[in-house]
């Protein structure tokens, strides 16, 4: 077993050969490299698959052996200072290795088709492979300075991938926003690392944990300084995991390609902050103030993310706020000391959210022939609807991911979220209320996304009129797809009106007379005659290819069965209780022992069932409210004046209408937080810069220039005094004497 651990350092290095080969190929033989670009996807997937097999093997040994392995070698030795690098293999590392490699492989396979028409295909694979290397190096790091090194590499890759389509101003602005926001947290992380190095003289985790176990309880160290340094470390996790108030970069990061959203903003990079807190939890748990701050920030974030997702129209941005909220649940669990629940939800959420993001990419691909290749239209849920008829596999996988995130059993997120809700109620009823209410909101906005995308009727149709003219110009999309010559494209857009499609109102029995679809994947075309006898040809949404569907089906299996690692199995008679010795708890035993959290506690079966009924009831209520407002029954309720009959009065009706309007405005405008930051920080810094510029140019330079100008003017005047005439000298002499005498008198 130890022999296997000795070669664990290979895992982060496995993707590097492909990265270097592609990079040198683009520099030395760019034409040949680009012509053979699709070949590079295979070695990328192959090497990451080898890393996955190695990671799974290490994880099995972790579960069976319950051991921690660390290997170090000296980098720099100078007197009492020693800088060491190495790798650490423990349950937390093995969990993250499996997450990164499995999701990374599926995203690479998905990206091969999704990015196949993009001119930056090779550049994309270089970035994403280098990101995988950086993330694998981060989770295997053995000390803080090594974590910071890979932390910055992960941030750099995120910057490059968010701004992948840098020719679009909005994408360039998004990557800059992500970079600047993360610099705030990264600067705090660096200061915290330096602070603990000054306190302990070491950057190793074991020395930090020694402080937690010995010095802090015995007042052997300044608690205020330790708390401040711990807060700075926490600040780095806040920025990387998009926690309030440094969450503003995550929704804008959706301007990158959809596979990046699945990999970086669902399963790996945003989980780096949670990983850092979990790694340092033995230190934080000895500082009650920091633990309270972690739980508070997590609670605010999970509630804020849930409210901001209520009215978003962009499908990826809605999922981004959902990610922010679920990361808040993990942060809350860590803040109340529920280490196992936090990591359990990290696992289940990673696979469920990756499934949802890749599903959204499939939906976007299916909408592009209808609305064009503009993200403002292809990602707008208002223009979708009725896609269940055209993309049945995507619809099924997306529905399972939605129900999992809502907390419906037996899907993955039910088990982890239920555990977090139970622990939050035990820790504080206040936190339990907010977490439970946010769970209901999660069910509402997630089912809203599903209904707007797949339910009802298609709210936009692309009309394609054949033309024999050869003068029409073709165009190339940002993704590289071309619009053929000789075809004039016209768009007929319609928005939701009382839950009924535009076409269902203007074309009799449209839902029953949808033209028969013929053709295959990329060209699904049908035709129908309007009431005016004009025959029109419509391009319909299509199911994506097998290369993109395969990752969805694999992630669906994870979503269905990964929750089993945290299920409480019966340890005897059901009425006597359910043992908490789950696969996950046995896996995490070495890490849990670092801060003395009990792993052998038991939970009563009645209590478990009661908690499950409570959490599922919240989810079902949220689903029902979403279906009431956005499902097929919406028009029925509105036509019967169902809501108006409940209001019983114009005053109450107007009041509730205003409340609804305010909530919608708050959510759609991101809680006005971006506006606040823009006015206070961006505009404030600009005005401060303008004031500084004025002081520099107008005051400081003005004084210096004024002195020079005064000297120049005085010199100009004096030169006329020295004209060489004795009569002039005598005249000025008498004037000076007269002034002097008059002054003395």
Secondary structure, DSSP 8 states (H G I E B T S, - for coil): -HHHHTTTTHHHHTTHHHHHHHHHHHHH-HHHHHHTGGGHHHHHHHHHHHHHHHHHHHHHHHHHH---EEEEEEEEEETTEEEEEEEEESHHHHHHHHHHHHHHHHHHHHHHHHTTT-TTHHHHHHHHHHHHHHHHHHHT--BHHHHHHHHHHHHHHHHHHHTTTTTSHHHHHHHHHHHHHHHHHHHHHHHHHHHHHHHHS--BHHHHHHIIIIITTTT-S-HHHHHHHHHHHHHHHHHHTT-TTS-HHHHHGGGS-HHHHHIIIIISTTHHHHHHHHHTHHHHTT-HHHHHHHHHHHHHHHHHHHHHTSS--BHHHHHHHHHHHHHHHHHHHHHTT-HHHHHHHHHHHHHHHHHHHHHHHHHHHHHHHHH-S-HHHHTBGGG---GGGT-HHHHHHHHHHHHHHHT-TTSHHHHHHHHHHHHHHHH-HHHHHHHHHHHHHHHHHHHHHHHHHHSS--SEEEEEEE---S----EE-TTS-EE-TTEEEEEEE---BTTB-HHHHHSTTTTT-----BS-TT--EEEEE-TTS-EEEEE------HHHHHHHHHHHHHHHHGGGGG---B-S-GGG-EE---HHHHHTHHHHGGGT--S--EE-HHHHHHHHHHHHHHHHHHHHHHHHHHSTHHHHHHHTTHHHHHH-SHHHHHHHHHHHHHHHHHHHTGGGHHHHHIIIIIHHHHHHHHHHHHIIIIIIHHHHHHHHHHHHHHHHHHHHH-SS-HHHHHHHHHHHHHHHHHHH-
